[in-house]
Amino acid sequence: MDLAGALWRTLPWRALAAAGALGLLVAGAPLATGAEPTSWQTLLLLRGVALIGALGLAFLLDDPARHLTVPVPTPRLVRQVLRVVLVAPVAVLWWTAVLLLTPSASRPPAGGVTLEAAAVGALALAAAALAVRLSDEARPGPFVAASLLLTAVLVPLLVPEDWALFVQADDPRWSVAHERWAVLAAAVAVAWAVCGPEPLGRRRGR
């Protein structure tokens, strides 16, 4: 409990709140303006909001006290997982609100688009864990967020068409595409687990 309380106080709430508020504003724009987007436009909207949420998660592993916690007995991966556990209920409520704000008539299947959001969020966490592992920077969040944004721009342009990751909800490849999204989510989760532990050489050096 003491560790959870200490981590709670060091979470980057400003970055998370900013991303959450922006995501809700974007999701609620059609409702606020009375617009009636098509199903493809609503799907693009939700994918954009998922990216905004992931940009907030890119700051989750920022820790101003990072260099003071290296010698503590609790492994770094455990501390990172606990950070995610503390934020997860808020993230679930936020995403539920995002889905409810989008027009129900054009809303894509919630399961598929939620899987996409989870995969992008996991990618942000894996990238943050990699940045923490490869550098001594206490706040790698801005660099991770910029890298994630660049990746979001390039991937749709570079992914082969037959991979069919970014398809419309009425596309017959929707199910196959989300099988690939599930594999991607699992792969980045494994990458995060690999990057999480403190390197032995760095621990001994300190």
Rosetta silent file (secondary structure, phi, psi, omega in degrees, C-alpha in Angstrom):
SEQUENCE: MDLAGALWRTLPWRALAAAGALGLLVAGAPLATGAEPTSWQTLLLLRGVALIGALGLAFLLDDPARHLTVPVPTPRLVRQVLRVVLVAPVAVLWWTAVLLLTPSASRPPAGGVTLEAAAVGALALAAAALAVRLSDEARPGPFVAASLLLTAVLVPLLVPEDWALFVQADDPRWSVAHERWAVLAAAVAVAWAVCGPEPLGRRRGR
SCORE:     score description
SCORE:     0.000 S_00000001
   1 L     0.000  -38.950  179.055    0.000    0.000    0.000 S_00000001
   2 H   -62.362  -40.907  179.502    2.839    2.385    0.791 S_00000001
   3 H   -65.192  -42.195  179.673    4.344    1.756   -2.642 S_00000001
   4 H   -61.977  -40.976  178.570    0.986    2.304   -4.348 S_00000001
   5 H   -64.735  -41.177  179.287    0.530    5.597   -2.515 S_00000001
   6 H   -65.283  -41.887  179.246    4.004    6.778   -3.436 S_00000001
   7 H   -67.804  -37.806  179.027    3.503    5.864   -7.091 S_00000001
   8 H   -56.847  -40.858 -178.304    0.084    7.512   -7.149 S_00000001
   9 H   -71.084  -23.409 -177.683    1.659   10.815   -6.135 S_00000001
  10 H   -97.506   -0.311  179.785    4.295   10.605   -8.867 S_00000001
  11 L   -66.042  144.522 -178.157    1.931    9.754  -11.739 S_00000001
  12 L   -78.433   71.668 -172.863    1.919   12.374  -14.539 S_00000001
  13 H   -64.193  -32.050 -179.537   -1.653   13.459  -13.893 S_00000001
  14 H   -64.412  -45.742  179.443   -1.365   16.679  -15.893 S_00000001
  15 H   -65.768  -41.591  179.789   -0.393   14.882  -19.087 S_00000001
  16 H   -65.726  -41.452  179.861   -3.011   12.189  -18.536 S_00000001
  17 H   -67.081  -38.994  179.449   -5.731   14.748  -17.780 S_00000001
  18 H   -63.772  -46.219  178.670   -4.816   16.842  -20.817 S_00000001
  19 H   -63.964  -41.532 -179.948   -4.964   13.831  -23.132 S_00000001
  20 H   -64.200  -44.179 -179.717   -8.203   12.641  -21.542 S_00000001
  21 H   -64.990  -42.989  178.995   -9.909   16.011  -21.821 S_00000001
  22 H   -63.508  -41.497  178.786   -8.821   16.474  -25.427 S_00000001
  23 H   -61.161  -41.837  178.919  -10.018   12.982  -26.309 S_00000001
  24 H   -67.074  -37.671  177.764  -13.447   13.625  -24.810 S_00000001
  25 H   -63.561  -43.497  179.463  -13.719   16.939  -26.644 S_00000001
  26 H   -65.600  -44.762 -178.969  -12.880   15.298  -29.964 S_00000001
  27 H   -63.707  -35.985 -177.620  -15.245   12.387  -29.340 S_00000001
  28 H   -87.394   -0.183 -177.717  -18.075   14.697  -28.355 S_00000001
  29 H   -58.997  -46.624  178.977  -17.631   17.124  -31.262 S_00000001
  30 H   -60.660  -40.181  179.414  -20.325   15.528  -33.504 S_00000001
  31 H   -65.315  -40.016 -177.720  -22.817   15.520  -30.626 S_00000001
  32 H   -70.162  -33.143 -176.277  -22.028   19.127  -29.735 S_00000001
  33 H   -95.907   -7.049 -177.807  -22.334   20.363  -33.312 S_00000001
  34 L    76.612   14.964 -179.472  -25.285   18.202  -34.329 S_00000001
  35 L   -73.627  156.843  177.695  -23.264   16.550  -37.089 S_00000001
  36 L  -125.252   81.860 -177.108  -24.161   13.113  -38.402 S_00000001
  37 L   -69.096  155.019  173.969  -20.880   11.456  -39.437 S_00000001
  38 L   -73.814  170.083  179.996  -20.747    8.349  -41.553 S_00000001
  39 H   -62.152  -36.920  178.991  -19.564    5.073  -40.068 S_00000001
  40 H   -67.840  -39.977  178.270  -16.131    5.560  -41.663 S_00000001
  41 H   -66.011  -38.768  178.347  -15.833    9.067  -40.221 S_00000001
  42 H   -66.644  -38.279  177.157  -16.822    7.838  -36.754 S_00000001
  43 H   -64.162  -43.390  176.159  -14.252    5.059  -36.963 S_00000001
  44 H   -61.552  -39.328  178.236  -11.555    7.570  -37.918 S_00000001
  45 H   -60.995  -46.850 -179.292  -12.689    9.754  -35.036 S_00000001
  46 H   -66.680  -36.713  176.692  -12.375    6.902  -32.543 S_00000001
  47 H   -65.860  -37.694  175.985   -8.977    5.913  -33.900 S_00000001
  48 H   -64.973  -41.700  178.412   -7.836    9.500  -33.476 S_00000001
  49 H   -65.214  -38.605  176.736   -9.131    9.594  -29.899 S_00000001
  50 H   -60.795  -39.214  177.472   -7.358    6.292  -29.173 S_00000001
  51 H   -65.731  -40.160  177.644   -4.126    7.863  -30.400 S_00000001
  52 H   -60.606  -44.088  177.291   -4.694   10.883  -28.153 S_00000001
  53 H   -61.761  -40.295  178.324   -5.127    8.560  -25.186 S_00000001
  54 H   -65.081  -35.123  177.194   -1.958    6.684  -26.117 S_00000001
  55 H   -63.297  -34.646  174.165   -0.045    9.969  -26.279 S_00000001
  56 H   -67.385  -40.897  179.233   -1.069   10.541  -22.671 S_00000001
  57 H   -66.590  -21.700  178.050    0.079    7.034  -21.715 S_00000001
  58 L   -61.029  -20.540  179.870    3.470    7.782  -23.272 S_00000001
  59 L   -95.004   -2.323 -170.478    4.137    9.894  -20.159 S_00000001
  60 L   -63.753  -31.768 -177.759    2.997    7.236  -17.669 S_00000001
  61 L   -91.765    3.257  173.468    6.480    5.894  -16.904 S_00000001
  62 L   -62.432  131.216 -176.572    7.983    9.349  -16.354 S_00000001
  63 L  -143.938  104.510 -179.909    9.403    9.347  -12.828 S_00000001
  64 L   -59.453  -26.417 -178.999   11.247   12.367  -11.390 S_00000001
  65 L   -96.699   19.816 -174.144   12.575   10.129   -8.597 S_00000001
  66 H   -54.021  -45.452 -174.372   13.770    7.449  -10.987 S_00000001
  67 H   -73.673  -14.102  177.144   17.443    7.625   -9.987 S_00000001
  68 H   -89.135  -19.740 -175.791   16.553    7.365   -6.310 S_00000001
  69 H   -97.756   -0.805  179.024   14.442    4.236   -6.732 S_00000001
  70 L   -58.047  -42.952 -176.636   17.004    2.093   -8.562 S_00000001
  71 L   -79.155   -4.667 -175.327   18.334    0.485   -5.325 S_00000001
  72 L   -67.761  152.604 -175.636   14.864   -0.308   -3.880 S_00000001
  73 L   -69.847  -24.247 -179.634   13.985   -4.018   -3.515 S_00000001
  74 L   -73.457  121.551 -177.884   10.815   -3.760   -5.625 S_00000001
  75 L   -59.587  151.373 -178.312   11.756   -4.522   -9.266 S_00000001
  76 H   -62.286  -38.410  179.886   11.231   -1.756  -11.792 S_00000001
  77 H   -60.984  -39.144  178.382    8.865   -3.873  -13.886 S_00000001
  78 H   -63.863  -40.702  179.015    6.624   -4.352  -10.850 S_00000001
  79 H   -65.637  -37.973  178.301    6.582   -0.605  -10.256 S_00000001
  80 H   -67.128  -43.039  178.825    5.684   -0.004  -13.896 S_00000001
  81 H   -61.972  -40.204  179.672    2.888   -2.581  -13.798 S_00000001
  82 H   -63.960  -35.850  175.046    1.544   -0.981  -10.627 S_00000001
  83 H   -59.761  -44.151  179.596    1.460    2.388  -12.395 S_00000001
  84 H   -65.737  -41.467  179.904   -0.673    0.848  -15.131 S_00000001
  85 H   -61.363  -39.373 -179.988   -2.929   -0.854  -12.585 S_00000001
  86 H   -66.758  -34.252 -176.414   -3.524    2.472  -10.826 S_00000001
  87 H   -89.643  -22.551 -172.919   -4.453    4.227  -14.063 S_00000001
  88 H   -54.756  -46.327 -179.838   -6.379    1.356  -15.699 S_00000001
  89 H   -60.347  -39.077  177.750   -9.780    1.998  -14.030 S_00000001
  90 H   -64.368  -41.872 -179.612   -9.647    5.664  -15.070 S_00000001
  91 H   -64.306  -39.642  179.322   -8.674    4.658  -18.613 S_00000001
  92 H   -64.982  -44.343  178.175  -11.562    2.167  -18.845 S_00000001
  93 H   -63.473  -40.201  179.060  -14.074    4.766  -17.666 S_00000001
  94 H   -62.349  -47.128 -178.198  -12.613    7.309  -20.088 S_00000001
  95 H   -66.898  -35.852  175.741  -12.854    4.983  -23.078 S_00000001
  96 H   -61.442  -42.878  177.360  -16.404    4.009  -22.126 S_00000001
  97 H   -63.608  -38.762  178.044  -17.323    7.698  -22.084 S_00000001
  98 H   -59.897  -46.731 -179.594  -15.639    8.148  -25.473 S_00000001
  99 H   -63.530  -39.929 -178.122  -17.723    5.355  -26.987 S_00000001
 100 H   -70.252  -27.573 -179.963  -20.943    6.721  -25.489 S_00000001
 101 H   -75.408  -24.873 -178.681  -20.232   10.206  -26.823 S_00000001
 102 L   -77.142  149.582 -177.921  -19.926    9.025  -30.415 S_00000001
 103 L   -59.304  126.368 -176.322  -23.144    8.759  -32.473 S_00000001
 104 H   -65.360  -29.966 -177.185  -24.680    5.330  -31.912 S_00000001
 105 H   -66.223  -29.536 -177.106  -26.017    5.157  -35.478 S_00000001
 106 H  -116.424   10.116 -177.183  -22.536    5.209  -36.999 S_00000001
 107 L   -72.240  130.830  177.984  -20.514    3.707  -34.138 S_00000001
 108 L   -72.705  169.219  177.745  -18.318    0.751  -35.228 S_00000001
 109 L   -53.321  125.345 -173.021  -18.305   -2.520  -33.261 S_00000001
 110 H   -62.471  -37.303 -177.459  -17.093   -1.600  -29.782 S_00000001
 111 H   -62.647  -44.763 -177.429  -15.003   -4.752  -29.343 S_00000001
 112 H   -67.196  -46.711 -178.034  -12.912   -4.232  -32.448 S_00000001
 113 H   -70.833  -28.842  175.354  -12.204   -0.546  -31.969 S_00000001
 114 H   -68.488  -38.272  175.849  -11.468   -1.130  -28.268 S_00000001
 115 H   -61.468  -41.663  177.057   -8.914   -3.768  -29.244 S_00000001
 116 H   -61.155  -44.465  179.727   -7.266   -1.235  -31.554 S_00000001
 117 H   -63.108  -40.480  179.309   -7.164    1.323  -28.734 S_00000001
 118 H   -64.797  -39.903  179.773   -5.675   -1.234  -26.340 S_00000001
 119 H   -65.288  -42.071  179.355   -2.976   -2.170  -28.861 S_00000001
 120 H   -67.266  -39.567  176.427   -2.006    1.467  -29.428 S_00000001
 121 H   -63.476  -42.061  177.214   -1.941    2.090  -25.682 S_00000001
 122 H   -63.924  -35.708  177.036    0.233   -0.978  -25.138 S_00000001
 123 H   -63.259  -41.266  178.297    2.557    0.261  -27.883 S_00000001
 124 H   -62.105  -42.223  179.811    2.919    3.580  -26.055 S_00000001
 125 H   -67.540  -39.940  178.693    3.789    1.786  -22.805 S_00000001
 126 H   -64.892  -40.860  178.104    6.283   -0.510  -24.538 S_00000001
 127 H   -65.082  -39.356  177.623    7.961    2.473  -26.200 S_00000001
 128 H   -65.027  -41.428  178.211    8.118    4.281  -22.853 S_00000001
 129 H   -64.093  -38.185  177.401    9.648    1.200  -21.191 S_00000001
 130 H   -64.591  -42.010  179.229   12.221    0.964  -23.983 S_00000001
 131 H   -63.859  -39.330  178.010   13.123    4.638  -23.560 S_00000001
 132 H   -65.635  -40.126 -177.247   13.531    4.156  -19.809 S_00000001
 133 H   -69.343  -37.328 -173.117   15.698    1.084  -20.343 S_00000001
 134 H   -91.296   -7.447 -177.921   17.990    2.643  -22.955 S_00000001
 135 L  -137.438  169.647  175.041   18.481    6.050  -21.348 S_00000001
 136 L  -100.638   11.036 -178.016   18.905    7.724  -17.982 S_00000001
 137 L   -68.687  128.280  179.567   16.224   10.299  -18.760 S_00000001
 138 L   -76.611  -26.934 -179.393   13.741   10.652  -15.894 S_00000001
 139 L  -128.054   77.162  179.369   11.046   12.088  -18.171 S_00000001
 140 L   -81.510    0.723 -174.531   11.240   10.427  -21.604 S_00000001
 141 H   -51.643  -48.750 -179.235    7.529   11.067  -22.209 S_00000001
 142 H   -58.432  -41.780  178.820    7.874   13.940  -24.721 S_00000001
 143 H   -66.186  -41.837  179.935   10.269   11.946  -26.905 S_00000001
 144 H   -64.420  -42.305  179.909    8.069    8.826  -26.697 S_00000001
 145 H   -63.409  -41.743  178.851    4.952   10.824  -27.572 S_00000001
 146 H   -64.703  -40.871  178.851    6.675   12.412  -30.580 S_00000001
 147 H   -64.900  -40.533  179.340    7.886    8.999  -31.765 S_00000001
 148 H   -65.048  -40.139  179.193    4.411    7.528  -31.353 S_00000001
 149 H   -64.683  -41.910  177.595    2.857   10.373  -33.326 S_00000001
 150 H   -63.653  -40.819  177.798    5.384    9.906  -36.133 S_00000001
 151 H   -61.839  -40.249 -179.891    4.675    6.160  -36.138 S_00000001
 152 H   -64.294  -30.025  178.463    0.940    6.840  -36.373 S_00000001
 153 H   -77.198  -40.636 -172.926    1.537    8.950  -39.473 S_00000001
 154 H   -82.022  -36.492 -173.147    3.902    6.521  -41.205 S_00000001
 155 H   -59.243  -47.664  178.932    2.357    3.130  -40.431 S_00000001
 156 H   -60.091  -24.889  179.789   -0.870    3.579  -42.463 S_00000001
 157 H   -83.346  -27.999 -172.493    1.298    4.621  -45.414 S_00000001
 158 H  -102.833  -20.554 -178.986    3.826    1.802  -45.106 S_00000001
 159 L   -67.446  131.071  178.958    1.745   -1.190  -43.999 S_00000001
 160 L   -58.158  145.102 -177.063    1.099   -3.529  -46.964 S_00000001
 161 H   -60.165  -34.525 -176.943   -2.468   -3.439  -48.239 S_00000001
 162 H   -73.974   -9.267  174.581   -2.944   -7.178  -47.741 S_00000001
 163 H   -73.455  -30.204  173.692   -2.331   -6.782  -43.983 S_00000001
 164 L    51.740   49.483  177.458   -5.656   -4.923  -43.800 S_00000001
 165 L   -77.373  -40.587 -174.001   -5.082   -3.343  -40.400 S_00000001
 166 L  -107.463   79.578 -177.099   -7.027   -0.150  -41.064 S_00000001
 167 L  -113.960  162.989  176.682  -10.294   -1.332  -42.589 S_00000001
 168 L   -77.979  160.065 -176.133  -13.860   -0.098  -42.343 S_00000001
 169 L   -65.224  -28.194 -179.769  -16.339   -1.803  -40.054 S_00000001
 170 L   -91.218    4.587  177.661  -18.358   -3.146  -43.001 S_00000001
 171 L   -74.362  134.571  179.737  -15.276   -4.563  -44.703 S_00000001
 172 L   -62.469  -15.084  179.306  -15.334   -8.405  -44.799 S_00000001
 173 L   -88.959    6.430 -176.810  -11.730   -8.331  -43.574 S_00000001
 174 H   -56.011  -47.190 -178.491  -12.732   -6.677  -40.280 S_00000001
 175 H   -65.433  -44.318  179.213  -12.436   -9.905  -38.240 S_00000001
 176 H   -63.494  -40.298  179.200   -9.127  -10.908  -39.821 S_00000001
 177 H   -60.435  -38.471 -177.245   -7.758   -7.421  -39.271 S_00000001
 178 H   -81.412  -16.183  166.198   -8.562   -7.591  -35.584 S_00000001
 179 H   -66.066  -38.438  176.821   -6.903  -10.943  -35.242 S_00000001
 180 H   -68.822  -38.221  176.600   -3.766   -9.095  -36.372 S_00000001
 181 H   -61.783  -38.184  178.471   -4.499   -6.299  -33.889 S_00000001
 182 H   -64.837  -41.472  176.908   -4.678   -8.926  -31.124 S_00000001
 183 H   -63.325  -41.986  179.142   -1.305  -10.350  -32.172 S_00000001
 184 H   -62.424  -43.558  179.151    0.142   -6.835  -32.248 S_00000001
 185 H   -61.358  -42.802  179.379   -1.191   -6.100  -28.755 S_00000001
 186 H   -65.812  -39.601 -178.772    0.324   -9.328  -27.409 S_00000001
 187 H   -64.653  -44.632 -178.628    3.670   -8.634  -29.109 S_00000001
 188 H   -71.593  -28.186  174.905    4.036   -5.136  -27.684 S_00000001
 189 H   -65.502  -40.841  176.751    3.000   -6.429  -24.236 S_00000001
 190 H   -65.482  -40.264  178.092    5.840   -8.959  -24.420 S_00000001
 191 H   -61.437  -39.714  177.379    8.203   -6.198  -25.575 S_00000001
 192 H   -62.964  -43.859  179.576    7.202   -4.129  -22.561 S_00000001
 193 H   -62.051  -35.228  179.283    7.861   -7.090  -20.236 S_00000001
 194 H   -71.080  -38.387 -176.862   11.306   -7.529  -21.786 S_00000001
 195 H   -81.646  -15.821 -173.017   12.175   -3.838  -21.483 S_00000001
 196 L   -64.247  -46.309 -175.397   10.793   -3.433  -17.973 S_00000001
 197 L   -63.846  148.687  174.844   13.560   -4.852  -15.751 S_00000001
 198 L   -68.670  129.251  176.411   16.494   -2.698  -14.756 S_00000001
 199 L   -57.766  136.854 -176.745   19.660   -3.782  -16.681 S_00000001
 200 H   -61.091  -41.608 -178.788   21.998   -5.597  -14.316 S_00000001
 201 H   -61.553  -40.749 -179.278   25.022   -3.616  -15.440 S_00000001
 202 H   -70.042  -38.739  178.868   23.333   -0.308  -14.793 S_00000001
 203 H   -62.376  -42.803 -179.213   22.062   -1.452  -11.377 S_00000001
 204 H   -68.024  -36.614 -179.579   25.556   -2.555  -10.328 S_00000001
 205 H   -63.769  -30.766 -179.577   27.083    0.640  -11.648 S_00000001
 206 L   -87.561    0.000    0.000   24.863    2.713   -9.438 S_00000001
